[in-house]
């Protein structure tokens, strides 16, 4: 049973959303055992957690560096700052 092998320091995945984190605290209540995950600061019932071998790679970063993200952010800010709202193009409802 997966609940028996989850310990403080275990890497786990919450089955409901796929959230991954490290178990920081285990506690036992009347309704079962709970684990506090470092990634959310929330407690999850052990029956809803699945132990995993290692943290998954962050796919959304796509192998890009922080500097590349900062450059993209700067470019986006520059584009947005050049956009102006003019009274003639704004219509009110009613």
Protein Blocks (a to p, Z undefined) as FASTA:
>chain_A
ZZlmpcghiacddfknopacddfbdcddfkbccdddfklopacdfklpccdfbdcddfkn
nopafklmmmmmmmmmmmmmmpccdfklpcceZZ
